[in-house]
Amino acid sequence: MPKGYWVSVYRTISDPEKLAAYNALAGPAVRAAGGRTLVRCGRVTAHDEGIAERTVLVEFDSFEQAVAARESDAYQEALAALADGVERDFRIVEGID
């Protein structure tokens, strides 16, 4: 079964305090849903139209698990804390089996 991934690329961070509040809630929510953070804040080299800003990659055992984690009450609480503190591109993608 192909794994599922959250890919989140931050375009701007306008409120670091909201991001910190989000991080405090999102980490436990992701782990509780079976997610494993593979990349967070490391070095980024952007090409083409890419943006060299904060990038996060989270792995789940399946695409369905990744979708369910995003919809969970715990993660929705984290999103409420983040509110308009950042502008990001968030995607859930299916891996290759």
Accessible surface in RSA format (square Angstrom, percent):
REM  Atomic radii and reference values for relative SASA: ProtOr
REM  Chains: A
REM  Algorithm: Lee & Richards
REM  Probe-radius: 1.40
REM  Slices: 20
REM RES _ NUM      All-atoms   Total-Side   Main-Chain    Non-polar    All polar
REM                ABS   REL    ABS   REL    ABS   REL    ABS   REL    ABS   REL
RES MET A   1   162.20  84.0 108.67  71.9  53.53 127.5 105.74  89.9  56.46  74.8
RES PRO A   2    34.48  25.1  32.58  29.7   1.90   6.9  33.74  27.9   0.75   4.6
RES LYS A   3    84.48  41.2  82.91  50.9   1.58   3.8  45.15  40.6  39.34  41.9
RES GLY A   4     0.00   0.0   0.00   N/A   0.00   0.0   0.00   0.0   0.00   0.0
RES TYR A   5    46.53  21.7  46.53  26.5   0.00   0.0  22.66  17.0  23.87  29.4
RES TRP A   6     7.97   3.2   7.95   3.8   0.02   0.0   7.95   4.2   0.02   0.0
RES VAL A   7    43.04  28.3  42.61  38.6   0.43   1.0  42.61  37.0   0.43   1.2
RES SER A   8     3.62   3.1   3.62   4.8   0.00   0.0   3.62   7.7   0.00   0.0
RES VAL A   9    40.21  26.5  40.21  36.4   0.00   0.0  40.21  34.9   0.00   0.0
RES TYR A  10     1.96   0.9   1.96   1.1   0.00   0.0   0.00   0.0   1.96   2.4
RES ARG A  11    99.47  41.8  89.18  45.5  10.29  24.5  18.33  25.0  81.14  49.2
RES THR A  12    69.83  49.7  67.16  68.1   2.67   6.4  61.53  82.7   8.30  12.5
RES ILE A  13    57.15  32.5  29.27  21.8  27.88  67.2  29.27  21.1  27.88  75.7
RES SER A  14    85.83  72.5  49.61  66.2  36.22  83.4  49.10 104.6  36.73  51.5
RES ASP A  15    43.80  30.7  42.22  42.0   1.58   3.7  11.92  28.0  31.88  31.8
RES PRO A  16    92.91  67.7  87.97  80.2   4.94  18.0  88.54  73.1   4.38  27.2
RES GLU A  17   143.66  82.5 135.53 102.5   8.13  19.4  52.23 101.0  91.43  74.7
RES LYS A  18    66.18  32.3  64.59  39.6   1.59   3.8  40.09  36.1  26.08  27.8
RES LEU A  19    14.47   8.1  14.47  10.3   0.00   0.0  14.47  10.2   0.00   0.0
RES ALA A  20    59.99  55.2  50.45  77.9   9.54  21.7  54.21  76.3   5.78  15.3
RES ALA A  21    44.72  41.1  35.15  54.2   9.57  21.8  43.55  61.3   1.18   3.1
RES TYR A  22    15.29   7.1  15.29   8.7   0.00   0.0   5.64   4.2   9.65  11.9
RES ASN A  23    51.61  35.6  40.93  39.6  10.68  25.7  18.89  45.5  32.73  31.6
RES ALA A  24    71.07  65.3  47.53  73.3  23.54  53.5  60.26  84.9  10.81  28.6
RES LEU A  25    63.59  35.4  58.86  42.1   4.73  11.9  59.99  42.1   3.60   9.7
RES ALA A  26     7.19   6.6   7.19  11.1   0.00   0.0   7.19  10.1   0.00   0.0
RES GLY A  27    22.19  27.4   0.00   N/A  22.19  27.4  21.03  57.7   1.16   2.6
RES PRO A  28    68.50  49.9  62.16  56.7   6.34  23.0  64.99  53.7   3.51  21.8
RES ALA A  29     7.33   6.7   0.81   1.2   6.53  14.8   3.65   5.1   3.68   9.8
RES VAL A  30    10.15   6.7   9.40   8.5   0.74   1.8  10.11   8.8   0.03   0.1
RES ARG A  31   158.25  66.4 141.13  71.9  17.11  40.7  66.79  91.3  91.46  55.4
RES ALA A  32    94.18  86.6  48.02  74.1  46.16 105.0  61.43  86.5  32.76  86.8
RES ALA A  33    27.29  25.1  11.46  17.7  15.83  36.0  24.44  34.4   2.85   7.5
RES GLY A  34    26.29  32.4   0.00   N/A  26.29  32.4  24.82  68.1   1.47   3.3
RES GLY A  35     5.31   6.5   0.00   N/A   5.31   6.5   0.00   0.0   5.31  11.9
RES ARG A  36    93.29  39.2  88.61  45.2   4.68  11.2  71.96  98.3  21.34  12.9
RES THR A  37    72.92  51.9  41.87  42.4  31.05  74.0  23.14  31.1  49.78  75.3
RES LEU A  38    93.55  52.1  59.71  42.7  33.84  85.1  64.38  45.2  29.17  78.5
RES VAL A  39    61.77  40.6  56.44  51.1   5.33  12.9  61.74  53.6   0.04   0.1
RES ARG A  40   151.36  63.6 127.26  64.9  24.10  57.4  16.93  23.1 134.43  81.5
RES CYS A  41    67.65  51.2  42.53  47.4  25.12  59.0  28.70  72.7  38.95  42.0
RES GLY A  42    45.52  56.1   0.00   N/A  45.52  56.1  37.35 102.5   8.17  18.3
RES ARG A  43   246.48 103.5 207.96 106.0  38.51  91.7  91.74 125.4 154.73  93.8
RES VAL A  44    56.84  37.4  28.20  25.5  28.64  69.0  32.43  28.2  24.41  66.2
RES THR A  45   109.74  78.1  82.89  84.0  26.85  64.0  51.30  68.9  58.44  88.4
RES ALA A  46    38.73  35.6   9.68  14.9  29.05  66.1  15.20  21.4  23.53  62.3
RES HIS A  47   132.75  72.6 115.06  80.0  17.69  45.3  84.88  87.5  47.87  55.7
RES ASP A  48   151.53 106.1 104.72 104.2  46.81 110.7  39.53  93.0 112.00 111.7
RES GLU A  49   166.96  95.9 143.89 108.9  23.07  54.9  68.29 132.1  98.68  80.6
RES GLY A  50    46.47  57.3   0.00   N/A  46.47  57.3  26.25  72.0  20.22  45.3
RES ILE A  51    74.36  42.3  63.63  47.4  10.73  25.9  66.98  48.2   7.38  20.0
RES ALA A  52    68.34  62.8  34.88  53.8  33.45  76.1  34.98  49.3  33.36  88.4
RES GLU A  53    64.66  37.1  59.39  44.9   5.27  12.5   6.51  12.6  58.15  47.5
RES ARG A  54    33.12  13.9  25.64  13.1   7.49  17.8  12.92  17.7  20.20  12.2
RES THR A  55    28.63  20.4  28.25  28.6   0.38   0.9  25.60  34.4   3.03   4.6
RES VAL A  56    19.68  13.0  19.59  17.7   0.09   0.2  19.59  17.0   0.09   0.3
RES LEU A  57    48.32  26.9  48.32  34.6   0.00   0.0  48.32  33.9   0.00   0.0
RES VAL A  58     4.83   3.2   4.83   4.4   0.00   0.0   4.83   4.2   0.00   0.0
RES GLU A  59    21.38  12.3  21.38  16.2   0.00   0.0   0.00   0.0  21.38  17.5
RES PHE A  60     0.00   0.0   0.00   0.0   0.00   0.0   0.00   0.0   0.00   0.0
RES ASP A  61    82.71  57.9  75.79  75.4   6.92  16.4  26.58  62.6  56.13  56.0
RES SER A  62    12.91  10.9  12.91  17.2   0.00   0.0   4.15   8.8   8.76  12.3
RES PHE A  63    64.31  32.2  64.05  39.7   0.26   0.7  64.05  38.8   0.26   0.7
RES GLU A  64   115.34  66.2 109.13  82.6   6.21  14.8  68.36 132.2  46.98  38.4
RES GLN A  65    52.75  29.5  46.05  33.7   6.71  16.0  25.91  55.1  26.84  20.4
RES ALA A  66     0.00   0.0   0.00   0.0   0.00   0.0   0.00   0.0   0.00   0.0
RES VAL A  67    45.18  29.7  45.18  40.9   0.00   0.0  45.18  39.3   0.00   0.0
RES ALA A  68    58.96  54.2  50.21  77.5   8.75  19.9  53.84  75.8   5.12  13.6
RES ALA A  69     3.61   3.3   0.84   1.3   2.76   6.3   2.29   3.2   1.31   3.5
RES ARG A  70    72.83  30.6  72.83  37.1   0.00   0.0  11.76  16.1  61.07  37.0
RES GLU A  71   117.58  67.5  99.24  75.1  18.34  43.7  39.18  75.8  78.40  64.0
RES SER A  72    36.03  30.4  25.71  34.3  10.32  23.8  35.16  74.9   0.87   1.2
RES ASP A  73   129.62  90.8 118.32 117.8  11.29  26.7  38.83  91.4  90.79  90.5
RES ALA A  74    49.39  45.4  40.53  62.6   8.86  20.2  45.21  63.7   4.18  11.1
RES TYR A  75     1.10   0.5   1.10   0.6   0.00   0.0   1.10   0.8   0.00   0.0
RES GLN A  76    73.71  41.2  68.51  50.1   5.20  12.4  34.56  73.6  39.14  29.7
RES GLU A  77   103.01  59.1  94.88  71.8   8.14  19.4  34.76  67.2  68.25  55.7
RES ALA A  78     0.00   0.0   0.00   0.0   0.00   0.0   0.00   0.0   0.00   0.0
RES LEU A  79    35.67  19.9  29.35  21.0   6.32  15.9  29.64  20.8   6.02  16.2
RES ALA A  80    77.01  70.8  50.33  77.7  26.68  60.7  62.31  87.7  14.70  38.9
RES ALA A  81    29.91  27.5  11.20  17.3  18.71  42.6  23.41  33.0   6.50  17.2
RES LEU A  82     6.10   3.4   6.10   4.4   0.00   0.0   6.10   4.3   0.00   0.0
RES ALA A  83    62.87  57.8  29.14  45.0  33.73  76.7  44.06  62.0  18.82  49.8
RES ASP A  84   107.76  75.5  89.19  88.8  18.57  43.9  45.32 106.7  62.44  62.3
RES GLY A  85     0.27   0.3   0.00   N/A   0.27   0.3   0.27   0.7   0.00   0.0
RES VAL A  86    20.74  13.6   2.54   2.3  18.20  43.9   4.56   4.0  16.19  43.9
RES GLU A  87    91.02  52.3  86.37  65.3   4.64  11.1  35.58  68.8  55.43  45.3
RES ARG A  88    42.41  17.8  19.20   9.8  23.21  55.3   8.13  11.1  34.27  20.8
RES ASP A  89    35.88  25.1  30.93  30.8   4.96  11.7  10.50  24.7  25.38  25.3
RES PHE A  90    45.63  22.8  20.38  12.6  25.25  65.7  20.38  12.4  25.25  72.3
RES ARG A  91   140.66  59.1 135.57  69.1   5.08  12.1  41.33  56.5  99.33  60.2
RES ILE A  92    43.33  24.7  20.93  15.6  22.40  54.0  20.93  15.1  22.40  60.8
RES VAL A  93    61.72  40.6  58.13  52.6   3.59   8.6  61.72  53.6   0.00   0.0
RES GLU A  94   102.53  58.9  75.81  57.4  26.72  63.6  14.28  27.6  88.25  72.1
RES GLY A  95    19.42  24.0   0.00   N/A  19.42  24.0  12.14  33.3   7.29  16.3
RES ILE A  96   175.73 100.0 143.08 106.6  32.65  78.7 147.06 105.9  28.67  77.8
RES ASP A  97   129.99  91.1  74.29  73.9  55.70 131.7  42.20  99.3  87.79  87.6
END  Absolute sums over single chains surface
CHAIN  1 A     5977.3       4698.0       1279.3       3288.5       2688.8
END  Absolute sums over all chains
TOTAL          5977.3       4698.0       1279.3       3288.5       2688.8
